[in-house]
Amino acid sequence: MPFFALGRLLFAVWFAALGGGVWLFLKAVGPFLAKKEAEIDEGLTKLRRSASMTVSDLSVKAKSYAAHKLTRLISGEAEN
């Protein structure tokens, strides 16, 4: 594509140095996020709850595994 490199360079200068990023956020990204705020918050709450349950499950499994290994070590059983 002709002038692609030049267009990319001009976009980068506009975005970074001339405040294009702020303009783009205020005109497009910000309003979109404001409309979707409730959905985003609900999704984050579900994700946090799911992650908490996963960590809790892993903690229980790790404790059980450690107790099993410690019991075998104390009783002198051979390791597999």
C-alpha positions in Angstrom: 0.0 0.0 0.0 1.5 3.3 -1.0 2.3 5.8 1.8 1.4 3.2 4.5 4.7 3.8 6.4 4.1 7.6 6.2 0.5 7.3 7.4 1.6 5.1 10.3 4.3 7.6 11.2 1.8 10.5 11.1 -0.7 8.6 13.2 2.0 7.8 15.8 3.0 11.4 16.0 -0.6 12.6 16.3 -1.4 9.9 18.8 1.6 10.4 21.1 2.8 13.9 20.7 -0.2 16.0 19.6 -2.8 14.7 22.1 -4.5 12.3 19.7 -4.7 9.6 22.4 -6.5 11.8 24.8 -8.9 13.0 22.1 -9.5 9.4 21.0 -10.2 8.3 24.6 -12.6 11.2 25.3 -14.5 10.8 22.0 -14.7 7.0 21.6 -13.3 4.9 24.4 -14.5 6.8 27.4 -18.2 7.0 26.3 -18.2 3.3 25.3 -16.7 2.3 28.7 -19.3 4.5 30.5 -22.1 2.8 28.7 -20.8 -0.6 29.5 -19.7 0.1 33.1 -22.3 -2.0 34.8 -21.6 -5.0 32.6 -17.8 -4.6 33.1 -18.3 -4.4 36.9 -20.5 -7.5 36.9 -18.0 -9.4 34.8 -15.1 -8.4 37.1 -17.2 -9.5 40.2 -17.8 -12.9 38.6 -14.1 -13.2 37.7 -13.0 -12.3 41.2 -15.5 -14.8 42.7 -14.3 -17.5 40.3 -10.7 -16.8 41.0 -11.3 -16.9 44.7 -13.1 -20.2 44.5 -10.3 -21.6 42.3 -7.6 -20.5 44.8 -9.6 -21.9 47.7 -10.0 -25.3 45.9 -6.3 -25.4 45.1 -5.4 -24.6 48.7 -7.6 -27.5 50.0 -5.9 -29.8 47.4 -2.4 -28.7 48.3 -3.1 -29.2 52.0 -4.5 -32.7 51.4 -1.5 -33.5 49.2 1.0 -32.2 51.7 -0.7 -34.1 54.6 -0.7 -37.3 52.5 3.0 -37.0 51.7 3.9 -36.1 55.3 2.0 -39.2 56.5 3.8 -41.4 54.1 7.2 -39.9 55.1 6.5 -40.4 58.8 5.3 -43.9 58.3 8.4 -44.8 56.3 6.6 -45.8 53.1 8.6 -45.7 49.8 8.0 -42.7 47.6 6.5 -43.3 44.1 
